[in-house]
Amino acid sequence: MLLLARTIRPLANTISRRTAPLWARDIHSSPVCLYVQRHEDRPGFQPLALTSEAVSKGIDAEKIEIDTEPPTEGEITARAYDFPWLYGGSSFSTRIPRYPYPKAPKVWSMLGLIPQGIQYMICKSACERMLRNNTSPEYYPDQFLRGAGLAIHQMLPLLSTNINREPLANMLTQELYDRLESELQRQEEVSSDVSIKLAAVHDGMVKDVWVLLGPKLSSGSTRGFIRWRWQSLTIALRAATDEMSSREQVANMMLEGVQFKVDVEFDASIDYTIRSKILNSDVISDYTRRPLLVRFETPYFQPAEEMLRSRSMSRPDEAPIDWNWRVSDIDYLLEQDFIERRKKEDIQDEEHAQREMGM
């Protein structure tokens, strides 16, 4: 595993080290920066407009008739309980009680002799070393965790109704944004207000570091490539066996792309409320201190040298690591669905690898 940990170490050496000051004034000067972007600036955004058919029928945009029948108490309550926010002392372990980390592929058969717990510690150590080598010991983990704490202070209050949620568009990945936005709209449809307030963050620690090396592939769909998953590491390589005889060539293939994801477990006190305007009462009212798991991820740098370009463009008054981290999951909301897909993909990847390598 020392080879994996050192694989992208030379890239870090191309940038001079400097000790960065500690920022705690606001989120935009923290090591983890979440940038605000308006909807109209997003690619493919188009404002809503009446169709030509509606205009031809003389329909006024301000006078469109809608079903005004109020929802029943049962509908309001059911939607409130469907909102995907954990409360009442529950934590991310409610969704995934025991995380099923991928086991070593057959081609790494020697790893099968090592207990899973030790494999996990070896892999996590290697992934953390990759992240630290390409940032700095000052940045990871201390400055990263400080920035992550500031980021959730800015993000969580925006996961509410009847406020301007446009800043969320560039704080979250597209998949997470679409999921949460649709859930918030469902509450607004029944005139319910969602409020999530972060009262305090008592502590934070890195739970997992995920690293993806090589080109970003779909399972078994790209001829000439193979993909392996092991614990929190994913590697994609070209399948030409003659090129895989050299360790240097393997390292070069892994540097065709790279992405980091970091799961941070916060010890947080959260005030969570869903109040119905129709019932004029709280359907859910909860104040609890619980573990809050937030996943931060970088863009997919392809080739890997792109991550160094983003560092060199960082402004002196901001964080030295300007990777535009985004929140990609909260309390395993999306991960629980991904795990089921991943299990099927792992079987396909194993079969695909054996075909490409002629095993």
C-alpha positions in Angstrom: 0.0 0.0 0.0 3.0 2.3 0.3 3.0 2.4 -3.6 -0.6 3.7 -3.6 0.1 6.2 -0.8 3.1 7.6 -2.7 1.5 7.4 -6.2 0.6 11.1 -6.4 3.2 12.3 -4.0 5.4 13.7 -6.8 2.5 16.1 -7.8 2.6 17.7 -4.4 6.3 18.4 -4.7 5.7 20.6 -7.8 4.0 23.2 -5.6 6.0 25.0 -2.9 4.8 24.5 0.6 3.6 27.4 2.7 2.1 27.6 6.1 -1.4 28.9 5.8 -3.0 31.1 8.5 -6.0 29.9 10.4 -9.2 31.4 9.2 -12.3 31.6 11.3 -14.0 34.8 10.2 -16.4 33.5 7.6 -17.0 30.6 5.3 -15.4 32.2 2.2 -12.0 32.3 3.9 -12.2 28.8 5.3 -10.3 25.8 3.8 -13.6 24.3 2.7 -15.3 26.9 0.5 -18.9 26.7 -0.7 -19.5 29.2 -3.4 -22.8 30.9 -4.1 -24.2 30.6 -7.7 -27.5 31.9 -9.0 -29.9 29.5 -10.8 -29.7 31.6 -14.0 -25.9 31.1 -14.0 -26.2 27.3 -14.0 -25.7 25.5 -17.3 -29.0 24.7 -19.1 -31.1 26.9 -16.8 -34.3 28.3 -18.5 -36.9 30.5 -16.8 -40.5 29.1 -16.6 -42.8 30.4 -19.3 -46.4 29.8 -20.5 -46.6 27.5 -23.4 -47.9 28.7 -26.8 -51.0 26.6 -26.3 -51.8 28.3 -23.1 -51.2 31.8 -24.6 -53.5 30.9 -27.6 -56.3 30.1 -25.2 -55.9 33.4 -23.4 -54.6 32.1 -20.1 -53.1 34.8 -17.9 -50.1 33.6 -15.9 -51.4 35.3 -12.9 -54.9 33.8 -13.2 -54.2 30.1 -13.8 -56.7 28.1 -11.9 -55.4 25.5 -9.6 -56.9 22.9 -7.2 -57.4 24.9 -4.0 -58.8 22.0 -2.0 -56.7 21.9 1.2 -54.8 18.8 2.1 -56.1 16.6 5.0 -54.4 16.3 8.3 -53.4 12.8 7.4 -51.7 14.0 4.2 -49.9 16.8 6.0 -48.6 14.4 8.7 -47.6 11.7 6.2 -45.5 14.1 4.2 -43.9 15.5 7.3 -42.8 12.1 8.4 -41.6 11.3 4.8 -39.1 14.2 4.8 -35.7 12.6 4.8 -34.2 14.2 7.9 -33.1 12.0 10.9 -34.3 13.2 14.3 -35.2 12.0 17.7 -31.6 11.0 18.5 -31.2 8.8 15.4 -28.0 9.0 13.4 -26.7 7.9 10.0 -26.3 4.4 11.4 -30.1 4.2 11.3 -29.9 4.1 7.5 -26.8 1.9 7.2 -26.2 0.1 10.6 -22.9 -1.5 9.5 -21.3 -0.1 6.4 -20.4 -2.9 3.9 -17.0 -1.8 2.6 -16.0 -3.5 -0.6 -13.8 -6.5 -0.2 -10.6 -6.9 -2.1 -11.0 -8.2 -5.7 -9.9 -11.6 -6.6 -6.8 -10.3 -8.4 -5.6 -9.0 -5.0 -6.0 -12.4 -3.4 -3.3 -11.9 -0.9 -5.3 -9.3 0.9 -8.0 -11.9 1.6 -5.6 -13.4 4.2 -5.8 -10.2 6.2 -8.7 -9.5 8.6 -11.2 -7.0 7.3 -10.7 -4.6 10.2 -6.9 -4.4 9.5 -7.6 -4.0 5.8 -9.8 -1.1 6.5 -7.1 0.7 8.7 -4.5 0.1 6.0 -6.7 1.5 3.2 -7.8 4.5 5.3 -4.2 5.3 6.2 -3.2 5.2 2.5 -6.1 7.4 1.4 -5.4 9.9 4.1 -1.8 10.0 3.1 -2.7 10.7 -0.6 -4.9 13.6 0.5 -2.3 15.0 2.9 0.6 14.7 0.4 -1.3 16.7 -2.2 -2.4 19.4 0.2 -0.3 19.9 3.3 0.0 18.6 6.9 -1.3 22.0 8.0 -4.4 21.8 5.8 -5.4 18.2 6.5 -7.0 17.4 8.8 -7.1 20.4 11.1 -7.9 23.3 8.6 -10.1 21.0 6.6 -12.2 20.1 9.7 -12.4 23.8 10.7 -13.7 24.7 7.2 -16.1 21.8 7.2 -17.7 23.0 10.5 -18.1 26.5 9.1 -19.6 25.1 5.9 -22.4 23.2 7.6 -23.2 26.3 9.7 -23.9 28.1 6.4 -25.6 25.2 4.6 -28.1 23.6 7.1 -30.3 26.7 7.7 -30.8 26.8 3.9 -32.5 23.4 4.0 -35.7 25.1 4.9 -38.9 26.3 3.2 -39.9 29.9 2.4 -36.4 31.2 2.1 -34.1 31.8 -0.9 -32.4 28.4 -1.5 -30.5 29.5 -4.6 -27.1 29.5 -2.7 -27.6 25.7 -2.2 -27.2 25.1 -5.9 -23.4 25.5 -5.6 -23.0 24.2 -2.1 -24.3 20.7 -3.0 -23.7 18.2 -5.8 -26.4 18.2 -8.4 -27.8 14.8 -7.2 -28.1 15.9 -3.6 -29.5 19.3 -4.5 -32.2 17.8 -6.7 -33.2 15.3 -4.0 -33.5 17.8 -1.2 -35.1 20.5 -3.4 -37.9 18.1 -4.5 -38.5 17.1 -0.8 -38.7 20.7 0.3 -41.2 21.5 -2.5 -43.4 18.6 -1.4 -43.7 20.2 2.0 -44.5 23.6 0.5 -47.3 21.9 -1.6 -49.1 21.2 1.7 -48.2 24.6 3.3 -45.8 23.1 5.7 -42.6 25.0 6.9 -39.4 23.1 7.4 -36.8 24.6 9.7 -33.4 23.1 10.4 -31.1 25.0 12.7 -27.7 24.0 13.8 -27.5 25.1 17.4 -24.0 23.9 18.1 -21.1 21.8 16.8 -19.4 20.2 19.7 -16.8 18.2 17.8 -15.9 16.8 14.4 -13.7 13.9 13.2 -12.9 12.3 9.8 -14.7 9.0 9.5 -13.7 8.0 6.0 -11.6 9.2 3.1 -12.6 7.9 -0.3 -10.2 8.1 -3.2 -10.9 7.4 -6.9 -7.9 7.0 -9.2 -7.9 6.8 -12.9 -10.6 7.7 -15.5 -14.2 7.9 -14.3 -16.0 4.8 -15.7 -19.4 3.3 -15.8 -19.4 -0.3 -14.7 -18.3 -2.7 -17.5 -19.3 -0.3 -20.2 -15.9 1.0 -21.4 -14.0 -1.5 -23.3 -10.2 -1.6 -22.6 -10.6 -0.5 -18.9 -11.1 -2.3 -15.7 -12.2 -1.0 -12.3 -11.5 -2.4 -8.8 -13.0 -1.3 -5.5 -11.4 -2.1 -2.1 -12.6 -0.5 1.2 -12.6 3.2 0.4 -10.3 3.1 -2.6 -11.4 2.8 -6.3 -8.9 2.2 -9.1 -9.5 2.3 -12.8 -6.8 1.1 -15.2 -6.2 0.3 -18.8 -6.6 -3.4 -19.3 -3.5 -3.9 -21.5 -1.6 -6.5 -19.6 1.8 -5.6 -21.2 1.5 -2.0 -19.8 0.7 -3.3 -16.3 4.1 -5.0 -15.9 5.8 -1.7 -14.8 4.9 -0.1 -11.5 5.7 3.3 -13.0 3.3 2.7 -15.9 0.5 1.6 -13.5 1.1 4.8 -11.5 0.8 6.9 -14.6 -2.5 5.2 -15.5 -3.9 5.9 -12.1 -3.0 9.6 -12.5 -5.3 9.9 -15.5 -7.9 11.1 -13.0 -8.4 11.6 -9.2 -11.2 12.5 -6.9 -11.3 12.8 -3.1 -14.4 12.4 -0.8 -14.2 12.9 2.9 -16.9 11.8 5.4 -16.9 14.0 8.5 -18.8 12.9 11.6 -20.0 15.9 13.6 -21.2 15.8 17.2 -24.0 18.4 16.7 -27.1 19.8 18.4 -29.9 20.4 15.9 -33.3 22.1 16.2 -35.6 20.5 13.6 -39.2 21.6 13.1 -42.0 21.0 10.5 -44.9 23.3 11.2 -48.2 23.2 9.3 -49.8 26.5 8.4 -53.1 24.8 7.8 -53.2 23.0 11.2 -51.4 25.9 12.8 -49.3 23.6 14.9 -46.0 21.7 14.8 -46.2 18.3 13.2 -42.6 17.5 14.2 -40.6 19.4 16.8 -37.2 18.0 17.8 -34.1 19.3 19.5 -31.4 16.7 19.9 -27.7 16.2 20.0 -26.7 13.4 17.7 -24.0 12.3 15.2 -24.3 14.2 11.9 -22.5 12.7 8.9 -21.6 15.0 6.0 -19.7 14.0 2.9 -17.6 16.5 1.1 -16.2 15.8 -2.3 -13.9 17.5 -4.8 -14.5 17.7 -8.6 -13.2 14.8 -10.6 -9.8 16.1 -11.7 -9.0 14.5 -15.1 -6.1 14.4 -15.6 -4.9 14.5 -12.0 -2.6 17.5 -12.6 -5.7 19.6 -12.8 -5.9 19.6 -9.0 -2.6 21.3 -8.8 -3.7 24.0 -11.3 -6.5 24.9 -8.9 -4.1 25.2 -6.1 -1.8 27.6 -8.0 -4.7 29.9 -8.8 -5.7 30.3 -5.2 -5.7 33.9 -4.0 -3.4 34.8 -1.2 -6.2 35.9 1.1 -8.1 32.7 0.7 -7.5 29.0 1.5 -4.4 27.6 -0.3 -6.4 24.6 -1.4 -9.1 25.9 -3.7 -10.8 22.7 -4.8 -14.4 23.8 -4.7 -15.5 21.1 -2.3 -19.2 20.4 -2.3 -21.5 18.4 0.0 -22.6 15.2 -1.7 -24.5 13.4 1.0 -25.9 13.9 4.5 -26.4 11.0 6.9 -26.1 8.4 4.0 -29.2 9.7 2.3 -28.0 8.9 -1.2 -25.4 6.3 -0.1 -28.1 3.8 0.9 -29.3 3.5 -2.7 -25.7 3.6 -4.1 -24.7 0.5 -2.0 -27.3 -1.6 -3.7 -26.1 -0.5 -7.1 -22.5 -0.9 -6.1 -23.0 -4.6 -5.1 -24.3 -5.4 -8.6 -21.5 -3.3 -10.2 -18.8 -5.1 -8.2 -20.0 -8.4 -9.7 -20.0 -6.9 -13.2 -16.6 -5.3 -12.7 -15.1 -8.6 -11.6 -16.4 -10.4 -14.6 -15.3 -7.5 -16.9 -11.8 -7.5 -15.4 -11.4 -11.2 -15.9 -12.4 -10.9 -19.6 -10.1 -7.9 -20.2 -7.1 -9.5 -18.5 -7.7 -12.9 -20.1 -8.0 -14.6 -16.7 
